[in-house]
Amino acid sequence: MTYKDITMCIPRVENLIPKEFIYKKLCKINAGKIKHIIEKPLKKEKNFKRLLIKMTINQNNQNGAYILDRFSRGENVKIVYENQDYWRLVSSY
């Protein structure tokens, strides 16, 4: 198997959503192993935060390959977490 370490960002998440909830949702996509998640408050929007996610992506996995392909083309990935609500994952590397 081939793995690649990447850093991703979710630029805007409500403060009410706990880091553990986000971790579980990202694990469900089964693209690789999450090393850790860092939360940073947004300066201009007090009710929101930014998340930096360090992850080892499995390039042989369909979802992992999809994420790497989108990032290599400068595109983002949308992760649906509840009905029609989603987060935008963007590459940070």
N, C-alpha and C positions, 0 to 999 in steps of 0.2 A: 504494500500500500504506500501511496505517496501522500505526504502531509505538507501543509504550508502554514506557517504562522502569519496571521494577519491582525490588524487592528481596524475595527469598524466603529462607527458612531451612529447613535440615534440622536439627531440634533435637538429634538424637542419632545419631552415626555412630561405628563402631569406629575407634580410632586406626590399626589395621592397614590400613585402606582408604586408599590414596593419593588425593590431590586430583586427579591426572591421570585415574584410573579414574572418579571421579565426573563429571569434566568430559566424558569420552567418552560416558558413559551419558546425561547430560543433552543432549548434542549429538544423540544418536540420536532423541530425541523430536521434533526438528525444529520447535520452537516459536518459535525466535528465536535471537538471538546472545548468548552469554554474555560479559559484559564482564570480570568477574573473580570469583574465589571466595576468601573469607576464612575461615580456620580459627581457631576459638577453643576452647581446652580447657574441658571441664566441670570445675567446682571439686569437686563431690562424687563424681564418677565418673572416676577417673584413666585408665581404659581407653577413654574416649569423648571425642568432640569435637563441636562445633556448627559448622555451615557457613552462612555468609551468602553468597548468590549474587546478584550484580547482573546483570541481564539486560534486553535489549531484546526484547520480545515482539511478534511479528507478529500483529496482531489479525485479519488476513484468512486466516490459516492455521488449519486445524481444531483442531490441538493448542493453539496459542496462544490461540485464542478460548475453548477449553474451560478452560484454566488461569485466564484472567481471569474467566470466568463463575463458576467455583468460588470463587475468592478474593473476588469481589464479594458472594457470599452467605455469606461467613465460613466456608467449608468448606476442607478441605485436599485435596491431590492425592497419590495414591500412585504412586510410580515403582518398578516391579519391576526389580531389577538382576540377580538370579540366582535361577532357579527360583521359589521361593516367598518369597524375601527381598525386602523393599521398604523405601524411604525415604518418609517423610511430608514433603511440601513444604508449608510454611505461608507465608502472606503476612506480610511484615514492613513493610508500608507503611500 
